[in-house]
Amino acid sequence: MTRAPGIDLLRALAIAAVMLYHISSHGIPMPAFVEHGWMGVDLFFVLSGYLIGWQLLRAYAHGEAPHWRRFMLSRALRILPAYYAVLVLYVLPPSPEGGTLQPLWKYLTFTLNFFSDWRQGAAYSHAWSLCVEEHFYLLFPVAAWLLARRLNARRAIVLAVSLIGGGMLLRGWLWQAQVAPHLADDAGGAMRNFIGLIYNPTYARLDGLLMGVNLAACRAFRPAWWDALLGHGRALLATGAIALAASTQIPLMSATGAVVLFPLVALGCTMLLAGAISPATWIGRQALPGVRTVAILAFSLYLIHKQIYAWLDTLLPDLGRQAPMLALVIYMAASLAAAALLYLAIERPGLRLRRQLTGH
């Protein structure tokens, strides 16, 4: 299968941003911009929305119906083996990552991102984003089946704007009702409610997935629009970079952040994606050394890196303070090695089985 170098680059940048964001809480000093590394998850959402959207919507664009059983089996074999393998590492003692696991059924059913208390169960907490992805895999095919044959371009745009606007209104109401009242005298409660009700739940994090799907819909149903869009690849990259730069000026933990930050970040990531796909841009044509490998390992890296960090904290407790650059290299190299092992032992056999059973 031919890989798109621009998509590989964005996937590699997304996992690098997330890993640096998490490493900053392990005693390794990092530049100020790393605090915005949470946006890497939103870039993953946009990539998923586009790639899954294109996979399903192109069938409808040709007057066909997607093969639902094959799609669901493909997603299961892509996600579940490595995800559950890492869950076993957390369940089997000793697991060094801070806190304890949430109730196991939340991980097994992908409901971790609803009503969680991270102060008591911080281990494997980054799995919340996989819950959002799984809900998308389950719900989007149904939505596509219901809507694909009945929507024209105008209605699709109205629906997308309505969903994004509805998400902004919902987050604004949740901020005022559940977060703002705690800011003055209960900062911990305010943060817990923000994460549990605004940052993690699927209903509040549809912006990136939706914008990625819209990009795929443009490609599938309006190929002339798509070609015209990709003809402006450099402008798209510049616009995306400006949107993300503007996003860094909005505090995440704020009323403005709750309402407008997620759609702004999603818009910036979507512009970057369109620019990275465009053959009019260098990154859309040229594969950079090492990027493909990091992109292939991105899922395993996302799953395993926080546990590797925690193990290294135990083995080398003062390294981050004494030699931060060396610590950064060791933490990253160890994470890459662990991800490669997870990929070779679990993820790649699952992908091989997927090809055998689905042909994809």
C-alpha positions as a Markdown table, in Angstrom:
| # | Residue | x | y | z |
|---|---|---|---|---|
| 1 | Met | 0.0 | 0.0 | 0.0 |
| 2 | Thr | 1.3 | 3.4 | -1.0 |
| 3 | Arg | 1.8 | 5.7 | 2.0 |
| 4 | Ala | 1.2 | 9.5 | 1.8 |
| 5 | Pro | 4.4 | 11.2 | 3.0 |
| 6 | Gly | 2.5 | 14.2 | 4.3 |
| 7 | Ile | 0.1 | 12.1 | 6.4 |
| 8 | Asp | 3.1 | 10.2 | 7.8 |
| 9 | Leu | 4.7 | 13.5 | 8.7 |
| 10 | Leu | 1.7 | 14.8 | 10.5 |
| 11 | Arg | 1.2 | 11.5 | 12.4 |
| 12 | Ala | 4.9 | 11.6 | 13.5 |
| 13 | Leu | 4.5 | 15.2 | 14.6 |
| 14 | Ala | 1.4 | 14.4 | 16.5 |
| 15 | Ile | 3.0 | 11.6 | 18.5 |
| 16 | Ala | 6.1 | 13.7 | 19.1 |
| 17 | Ala | 3.9 | 16.5 | 20.5 |
| 18 | Val | 2.1 | 14.2 | 22.8 |
| 19 | Met | 5.2 | 12.5 | 24.1 |
| 20 | Leu | 7.0 | 15.8 | 24.8 |
| 21 | Tyr | 3.8 | 17.1 | 26.5 |
| 22 | His | 3.8 | 14.1 | 28.8 |
| 23 | Ile | 7.5 | 14.1 | 29.5 |
| 24 | Ser | 7.4 | 17.6 | 30.9 |
| 25 | Ser | 5.7 | 16.2 | 34.0 |
| 26 | His | 8.6 | 13.8 | 34.6 |
| 27 | Gly | 11.2 | 16.2 | 35.9 |
| 28 | Ile | 12.7 | 17.0 | 32.5 |
| 29 | Pro | 12.6 | 20.8 | 31.8 |
| 30 | Met | 11.1 | 21.6 | 28.4 |
| 31 | Pro | 10.5 | 24.7 | 26.4 |
| 32 | Ala | 7.2 | 26.6 | 27.0 |
| 33 | Phe | 5.7 | 25.6 | 23.7 |
| 34 | Val | 5.6 | 21.9 | 24.8 |
| 35 | Glu | 2.7 | 22.7 | 27.1 |
| 36 | His | 0.5 | 22.9 | 24.0 |
| 37 | Gly | 1.5 | 19.3 | 23.0 |
| 38 | Trp | -2.0 | 18.2 | 23.9 |
| 39 | Met | -3.0 | 19.4 | 20.4 |
| 40 | Gly | -1.3 | 16.4 | 19.0 |
| 41 | Val | -4.3 | 14.3 | 20.1 |
| 42 | Asp | -6.6 | 16.7 | 18.2 |
| 43 | Leu | -4.4 | 16.2 | 15.1 |
| 44 | Phe | -4.9 | 12.4 | 15.5 |
| 45 | Phe | -8.6 | 13.1 | 15.6 |
| 46 | Val | -8.5 | 15.0 | 12.4 |
| 47 | Leu | -6.4 | 12.3 | 10.7 |
| 48 | Ser | -8.8 | 9.6 | 11.9 |
| 49 | Gly | -11.8 | 11.6 | 10.7 |
| 50 | Tyr | -10.3 | 12.1 | 7.3 |
| 51 | Leu | -8.9 | 8.5 | 6.8 |
| 52 | Ile | -12.0 | 6.7 | 8.1 |
| 53 | Gly | -14.3 | 9.2 | 6.4 |
| 54 | Trp | -12.6 | 8.6 | 3.0 |
| 55 | Gln | -12.6 | 4.9 | 3.5 |
| 56 | Leu | -16.4 | 4.8 | 3.9 |
| 57 | Leu | -17.6 | 7.8 | 1.9 |
| 58 | Arg | -15.8 | 6.9 | -1.3 |
| 59 | Ala | -18.0 | 3.8 | -1.6 |
| 60 | Tyr | -21.1 | 5.9 | -1.4 |
| 61 | Ala | -19.7 | 8.4 | -3.9 |
| 62 | His | -19.5 | 5.5 | -6.4 |
| 63 | Gly | -23.0 | 4.3 | -5.6 |
| 64 | Glu | -21.9 | 1.4 | -3.5 |
| 65 | Ala | -22.4 | 0.5 | 0.1 |
| 66 | Pro | -19.3 | -0.1 | 2.4 |
| 67 | His | -18.7 | -3.6 | 3.6 |
| 68 | Trp | -19.7 | -3.1 | 7.3 |
| 69 | Arg | -18.5 | -6.4 | 8.6 |
| 70 | Arg | -15.1 | -6.0 | 7.0 |
| 71 | Phe | -14.8 | -2.4 | 8.3 |
| 72 | Met | -15.6 | -3.3 | 11.9 |
| 73 | Leu | -13.3 | -6.3 | 11.8 |
| 74 | Ser | -10.5 | -4.2 | 10.3 |
| 75 | Arg | -10.9 | -1.6 | 13.1 |
| 76 | Ala | -10.9 | -4.2 | 15.8 |
| 77 | Leu | -7.8 | -5.9 | 14.6 |
| 78 | Arg | -6.1 | -2.6 | 14.2 |
| 79 | Ile | -6.8 | -1.3 | 17.7 |
| 80 | Leu | -7.7 | -4.0 | 20.2 |
| 81 | Pro | -4.6 | -6.4 | 20.2 |
| 82 | Ala | -2.0 | -3.7 | 21.1 |
| 83 | Tyr | -4.5 | -1.8 | 23.4 |
| 84 | Tyr | -5.4 | -4.8 | 25.5 |
| 85 | Ala | -1.7 | -6.0 | 25.5 |
| 86 | Val | -0.7 | -2.7 | 27.2 |
| 87 | Leu | -3.7 | -2.9 | 29.5 |
| 88 | Val | -2.3 | -6.3 | 30.7 |
| 89 | Leu | 1.0 | -4.5 | 31.5 |
| 90 | Tyr | -0.9 | -2.1 | 33.7 |
| 91 | Val | -3.0 | -4.8 | 35.4 |
| 92 | Leu | 0.0 | -7.0 | 36.2 |
| 93 | Pro | 2.0 | -5.6 | 39.2 |
| 94 | Pro | 4.1 | -3.7 | 39.6 |
| 95 | Ser | 2.8 | -0.9 | 37.3 |
| 96 | Pro | 4.8 | 2.2 | 38.1 |
| 97 | Glu | 2.7 | 4.9 | 36.5 |
| 98 | Gly | 1.1 | 7.2 | 39.0 |
| 99 | Gly | -2.2 | 6.4 | 40.7 |
| 100 | Thr | -4.3 | 3.3 | 40.1 |
| 101 | Leu | -6.4 | 2.1 | 37.3 |
| 102 | Gln | -9.9 | 3.2 | 36.9 |
| 103 | Pro | -12.4 | 0.2 | 37.2 |
| 104 | Leu | -11.3 | -2.4 | 34.6 |
| 105 | Trp | -14.6 | -2.5 | 32.9 |
| 106 | Lys | -14.2 | 1.1 | 31.7 |
| 107 | Tyr | -11.0 | 0.0 | 29.8 |
| 108 | Leu | -12.7 | -3.1 | 28.4 |
| 109 | Thr | -15.8 | -1.2 | 27.2 |
| 110 | Phe | -14.1 | 2.0 | 26.1 |
| 111 | Thr | -16.0 | 4.1 | 28.5 |
| 112 | Leu | -13.0 | 5.5 | 30.4 |
| 113 | Asn | -13.6 | 9.0 | 29.1 |
| 114 | Phe | -16.9 | 9.4 | 30.9 |
| 115 | Phe | -17.1 | 10.5 | 34.5 |
| 116 | Ser | -13.5 | 9.5 | 35.5 |
| 117 | Asp | -11.7 | 10.7 | 38.6 |
| 118 | Trp | -8.1 | 11.1 | 37.4 |
| 119 | Arg | -6.8 | 12.0 | 40.9 |
| 120 | Gln | -7.6 | 8.4 | 42.1 |
| 121 | Gly | -7.0 | 6.6 | 38.8 |
| 122 | Ala | -4.3 | 8.2 | 36.7 |
| 123 | Ala | -2.8 | 5.1 | 35.3 |
| 124 | Tyr | -3.4 | 4.5 | 31.5 |
| 125 | Ser | -5.4 | 7.7 | 31.5 |
| 126 | His | -4.3 | 8.6 | 28.0 |
| 127 | Ala | -6.6 | 5.8 | 26.8 |
| 128 | Trp | -9.4 | 8.3 | 27.0 |
| 129 | Ser | -8.7 | 9.4 | 23.4 |
| 130 | Leu | -9.0 | 5.8 | 22.2 |
| 131 | Cys | -12.4 | 5.7 | 23.7 |
| 132 | Val | -13.4 | 8.7 | 21.5 |
| 133 | Glu | -11.9 | 7.0 | 18.5 |
| 134 | Glu | -13.8 | 3.8 | 19.2 |
| 135 | His | -17.1 | 5.6 | 19.6 |
| 136 | Phe | -16.4 | 7.3 | 16.3 |
| 137 | Tyr | -15.8 | 3.9 | 14.6 |
| 138 | Leu | -19.1 | 2.7 | 15.9 |
| 139 | Leu | -21.3 | 5.7 | 15.3 |
| 140 | Phe | -20.0 | 7.2 | 12.1 |
| 141 | Pro | -20.9 | 4.2 | 9.8 |
| 142 | Val | -24.4 | 4.5 | 11.1 |
| 143 | Ala | -24.5 | 8.2 | 10.5 |
| 144 | Ala | -23.0 | 7.8 | 7.0 |
| 145 | Trp | -25.6 | 5.2 | 6.1 |
| 146 | Leu | -28.4 | 7.4 | 7.2 |
| 147 | Leu | -27.1 | 10.6 | 5.6 |
| 148 | Ala | -24.9 | 9.9 | 2.6 |
| 149 | Arg | -27.8 | 9.4 | 0.1 |
| 150 | Arg | -29.9 | 12.3 | 1.4 |
| 151 | Leu | -27.4 | 15.2 | 1.9 |
| 152 | Asn | -26.5 | 17.7 | -0.7 |
| 153 | Ala | -23.5 | 20.1 | -0.2 |
| 154 | Arg | -25.6 | 22.8 | 1.4 |
| 155 | Arg | -27.2 | 20.5 | 3.9 |
| 156 | Ala | -23.9 | 18.9 | 4.7 |
| 157 | Ile | -22.3 | 22.2 | 5.5 |
| 158 | Val | -25.3 | 23.3 | 7.6 |
| 159 | Leu | -25.2 | 20.0 | 9.5 |
| 160 | Ala | -21.4 | 20.3 | 10.2 |
| 161 | Val | -21.7 | 23.9 | 11.3 |
| 162 | Ser | -24.7 | 23.0 | 13.6 |
| 163 | Leu | -22.8 | 20.1 | 15.2 |
| 164 | Ile | -19.7 | 22.2 | 15.8 |
| 165 | Gly | -21.8 | 25.1 | 17.1 |
| 166 | Gly | -23.8 | 22.8 | 19.3 |
| 167 | Gly | -20.6 | 21.5 | 20.8 |
| 168 | Met | -19.4 | 25.0 | 21.5 |
| 169 | Leu | -22.7 | 25.8 | 23.3 |
| 170 | Leu | -22.6 | 22.6 | 25.3 |
| 171 | Arg | -19.0 | 23.2 | 26.5 |
| 172 | Gly | -19.9 | 26.8 | 27.3 |
| 173 | Trp | -22.8 | 25.7 | 29.4 |
| 174 | Leu | -20.8 | 23.0 | 31.2 |
| 175 | Trp | -18.1 | 25.5 | 32.0 |
| 176 | Gln | -20.5 | 28.0 | 33.5 |
| 177 | Ala | -22.5 | 25.3 | 35.4 |
| 178 | Gln | -19.8 | 22.8 | 36.4 |
| 179 | Val | -16.4 | 24.5 | 36.3 |
| 180 | Ala | -16.6 | 28.2 | 36.9 |
| 181 | Pro | -18.4 | 27.9 | 40.4 |
| 182 | His | -15.3 | 25.9 | 41.7 |
| 183 | Leu | -12.6 | 28.2 | 40.4 |
| 184 | Ala | -12.4 | 30.5 | 43.4 |
| 185 | Asp | -12.2 | 28.0 | 46.3 |
| 186 | Asp | -11.8 | 24.5 | 44.8 |
| 187 | Ala | -9.2 | 24.5 | 42.0 |
| 188 | Gly | -8.9 | 20.7 | 42.1 |
| 189 | Gly | -12.7 | 20.3 | 41.7 |
| 190 | Ala | -12.7 | 22.8 | 38.8 |
| 191 | Met | -9.9 | 20.9 | 37.0 |
| 192 | Arg | -11.6 | 17.5 | 37.7 |
| 193 | Asn | -14.9 | 18.7 | 36.2 |
| 194 | Phe | -13.1 | 20.3 | 33.3 |
| 195 | Ile | -11.3 | 17.1 | 32.4 |
| 196 | Gly | -14.2 | 14.8 | 33.2 |
| 197 | Leu | -17.0 | 16.9 | 31.6 |
| 198 | Ile | -15.4 | 19.0 | 28.8 |
| 199 | Tyr | -11.9 | 17.7 | 27.8 |
| 200 | Asn | -12.4 | 14.0 | 27.7 |
| 201 | Pro | -16.0 | 13.0 | 26.8 |
| 202 | Thr | -16.8 | 12.1 | 23.2 |
| 203 | Tyr | -19.7 | 14.5 | 23.0 |
| 204 | Ala | -17.4 | 17.4 | 23.6 |
| 205 | Arg | -14.5 | 16.3 | 21.3 |
| 206 | Leu | -16.2 | 15.9 | 17.9 |
| 207 | Asp | -14.6 | 18.9 | 16.3 |
| 208 | Gly | -11.5 | 17.3 | 14.9 |
| 209 | Leu | -13.2 | 14.1 | 13.8 |
| 210 | Leu | -16.0 | 16.1 | 12.1 |
| 211 | Met | -13.6 | 18.4 | 10.3 |
| 212 | Gly | -11.6 | 15.4 | 9.1 |
| 213 | Val | -14.8 | 13.8 | 7.8 |
| 214 | Asn | -15.8 | 16.9 | 6.0 |
| 215 | Leu | -12.4 | 17.0 | 4.2 |
| 216 | Ala | -13.0 | 13.4 | 3.2 |
| 217 | Ala | -16.5 | 14.2 | 2.0 |
| 218 | Cys | -15.1 | 17.0 | -0.2 |
| 219 | Arg | -12.7 | 14.5 | -1.8 |
| 220 | Ala | -15.4 | 11.9 | -2.3 |
| 221 | Phe | -18.4 | 13.9 | -3.5 |
| 222 | Arg | -16.8 | 17.1 | -4.9 |
| 223 | Pro | -13.6 | 16.1 | -6.7 |
| 224 | Ala | -13.5 | 19.4 | -8.6 |
| 225 | Trp | -13.5 | 21.3 | -5.2 |
| 226 | Trp | -10.9 | 18.9 | -3.9 |
| 227 | Asp | -8.6 | 19.5 | -6.8 |
| 228 | Ala | -9.0 | 23.2 | -6.4 |
| 229 | Leu | -8.3 | 23.0 | -2.7 |
| 230 | Leu | -5.1 | 21.0 | -3.1 |
| 231 | Gly | -3.9 | 23.5 | -5.6 |
| 232 | His | -3.4 | 25.9 | -2.7 |
| 233 | Gly | -1.3 | 23.6 | -0.6 |
| 234 | Arg | 1.2 | 26.3 | 0.6 |
| 235 | Ala | -1.6 | 28.6 | 1.6 |
| 236 | Leu | -3.3 | 25.8 | 3.5 |
| 237 | Leu | -0.1 | 25.0 | 5.4 |
| 238 | Ala | 0.3 | 28.7 | 6.3 |
| 239 | Thr | -3.3 | 29.1 | 7.4 |
| 240 | Gly | -3.1 | 26.0 | 9.5 |
| 241 | Ala | 0.1 | 27.2 | 11.2 |
| 242 | Ile | -1.5 | 30.6 | 11.9 |
| 243 | Ala | -4.6 | 29.0 | 13.4 |
| 244 | Leu | -2.5 | 26.8 | 15.7 |
| 245 | Ala | -0.3 | 29.7 | 16.7 |
| 246 | Ala | -3.4 | 31.7 | 17.6 |
| 247 | Ser | -4.6 | 28.7 | 19.6 |
| 248 | Thr | -1.5 | 28.8 | 21.8 |
| 249 | Gln | -2.6 | 32.2 | 23.0 |
| 250 | Ile | -5.9 | 30.9 | 24.4 |
| 251 | Pro | -5.7 | 29.2 | 27.9 |
| 252 | Leu | -7.0 | 25.7 | 27.8 |
| 253 | Met | -8.5 | 26.0 | 31.3 |
| 254 | Ser | -10.7 | 29.0 | 30.6 |
| 255 | Ala | -14.2 | 29.9 | 29.3 |
| 256 | Thr | -12.8 | 30.9 | 26.0 |
| 257 | Gly | -10.7 | 27.7 | 25.8 |
| 258 | Ala | -13.7 | 25.6 | 26.6 |
| 259 | Val | -15.8 | 27.2 | 23.9 |
| 260 | Val | -13.6 | 28.1 | 20.9 |
| 261 | Leu | -10.2 | 26.4 | 21.4 |
| 262 | Phe | -11.1 | 22.9 | 20.2 |
| 263 | Pro | -12.7 | 24.0 | 16.9 |
| 264 | Leu | -9.9 | 26.4 | 16.3 |
| 265 | Val | -7.3 | 23.7 | 16.9 |
| 266 | Ala | -9.3 | 21.3 | 14.7 |
| 267 | Leu | -9.5 | 23.9 | 11.9 |
| 268 | Gly | -5.7 | 24.5 | 12.1 |
| 269 | Cys | -5.0 | 20.7 | 12.0 |
| 270 | Thr | -7.4 | 20.3 | 9.1 |
| 271 | Met | -5.7 | 23.0 | 7.1 |
| 272 | Leu | -2.3 | 21.4 | 7.8 |
| 273 | Leu | -3.7 | 18.0 | 6.7 |
| 274 | Ala | -5.0 | 19.4 | 3.4 |
| 275 | Gly | -1.7 | 21.2 | 2.8 |
| 276 | Ala | 0.3 | 18.0 | 3.7 |
| 277 | Ile | -1.7 | 16.0 | 1.2 |
| 278 | Ser | -1.3 | 18.5 | -1.6 |
| 279 | Pro | 1.2 | 17.6 | -4.3 |
| 280 | Ala | 1.8 | 21.4 | -4.5 |
| 281 | Thr | 3.8 | 21.2 | -1.3 |
| 282 | Trp | 7.2 | 19.6 | -0.8 |
| 283 | Ile | 6.0 | 17.7 | 2.3 |
| 284 | Gly | 3.2 | 16.3 | 0.2 |
| 285 | Arg | 5.6 | 14.8 | -2.3 |
| 286 | Gln | 8.8 | 14.0 | -0.4 |
| 287 | Ala | 9.2 | 11.5 | 2.4 |
| 288 | Leu | 11.6 | 12.7 | 5.1 |
| 289 | Pro | 14.1 | 10.2 | 6.6 |
| 290 | Gly | 12.8 | 8.4 | 9.6 |
| 291 | Val | 9.3 | 9.8 | 9.5 |
| 292 | Arg | 7.7 | 6.7 | 8.0 |
| 293 | Thr | 9.1 | 4.6 | 10.8 |
| 294 | Val | 7.9 | 6.9 | 13.5 |
| 295 | Ala | 4.5 | 7.1 | 11.8 |
| 296 | Ile | 4.2 | 3.3 | 11.7 |
| 297 | Leu | 5.1 | 3.1 | 15.4 |
| 298 | Ala | 2.8 | 6.0 | 16.4 |
| 299 | Phe | 0.0 | 3.9 | 17.8 |
| 300 | Ser | 2.3 | 1.7 | 19.8 |
| 301 | Leu | 4.2 | 4.7 | 21.0 |
| 302 | Tyr | 1.0 | 6.4 | 22.1 |
| 303 | Leu | 0.0 | 3.3 | 24.1 |
| 304 | Ile | 3.3 | 2.5 | 25.8 |
| 305 | His | 5.3 | 5.7 | 26.3 |
| 306 | Lys | 3.8 | 6.8 | 29.6 |
| 307 | Gln | 4.6 | 3.5 | 31.2 |
| 308 | Ile | 8.1 | 3.6 | 29.9 |
| 309 | Tyr | 8.5 | 7.1 | 31.4 |
| 310 | Ala | 7.3 | 5.9 | 34.7 |
| 311 | Trp | 9.7 | 2.9 | 34.7 |
| 312 | Leu | 12.6 | 5.2 | 33.9 |
| 313 | Asp | 11.6 | 7.5 | 36.7 |
| 314 | Thr | 12.0 | 4.6 | 39.1 |
| 315 | Leu | 15.3 | 3.5 | 37.6 |
| 316 | Leu | 16.9 | 6.9 | 37.1 |
| 317 | Pro | 15.1 | 9.2 | 39.6 |
| 318 | Asp | 17.6 | 12.2 | 39.4 |
| 319 | Leu | 18.6 | 12.0 | 35.7 |
| 320 | Gly | 16.0 | 14.6 | 34.5 |
| 321 | Arg | 17.4 | 17.2 | 37.0 |
| 322 | Gln | 21.0 | 16.4 | 36.6 |
| 323 | Ala | 21.2 | 15.9 | 32.8 |
| 324 | Pro | 18.0 | 16.9 | 31.1 |
| 325 | Met | 19.2 | 16.5 | 27.5 |
| 326 | Leu | 20.5 | 13.0 | 28.2 |
| 327 | Ala | 17.3 | 12.1 | 30.0 |
| 328 | Leu | 15.3 | 13.3 | 27.1 |
| 329 | Val | 17.3 | 11.1 | 24.7 |
| 330 | Ile | 17.1 | 8.1 | 27.0 |
| 331 | Tyr | 13.3 | 8.4 | 27.6 |
| 332 | Met | 12.6 | 8.8 | 23.9 |
| 333 | Ala | 14.9 | 6.0 | 22.8 |
| 334 | Ala | 13.5 | 3.6 | 25.4 |
| 335 | Ser | 10.0 | 4.5 | 24.3 |
| 336 | Leu | 10.9 | 3.9 | 20.7 |
| 337 | Ala | 12.4 | 0.5 | 21.5 |
| 338 | Ala | 9.4 | -0.5 | 23.6 |
| 339 | Ala | 7.0 | 0.6 | 20.8 |
| 340 | Ala | 9.0 | -1.3 | 18.2 |
| 341 | Leu | 8.7 | -4.5 | 20.4 |
| 342 | Leu | 5.0 | -3.9 | 20.9 |
| 343 | Tyr | 4.6 | -3.4 | 17.2 |
| 344 | Leu | 6.5 | -6.4 | 16.1 |
| 345 | Ala | 5.1 | -8.7 | 18.8 |
| 346 | Ile | 1.4 | -7.6 | 18.8 |
| 347 | Glu | 0.4 | -4.9 | 16.4 |
| 348 | Arg | 2.0 | -6.2 | 13.2 |
| 349 | Pro | 0.6 | -9.8 | 13.6 |
| 350 | Gly | -2.8 | -8.2 | 14.1 |
| 351 | Leu | -2.4 | -6.2 | 10.9 |
| 352 | Arg | -1.2 | -9.3 | 9.1 |
| 353 | Leu | -4.3 | -11.2 | 10.3 |
| 354 | Arg | -6.4 | -8.2 | 9.2 |
| 355 | Arg | -5.1 | -8.4 | 5.7 |
| 356 | Gln | -5.7 | -12.1 | 5.6 |
| 357 | Leu | -9.3 | -11.8 | 6.7 |
| 358 | Thr | -10.3 | -8.5 | 5.0 |
| 359 | Gly | -7.9 | -8.1 | 2.1 |
| 360 | His | -6.9 | -4.6 | 3.4 |
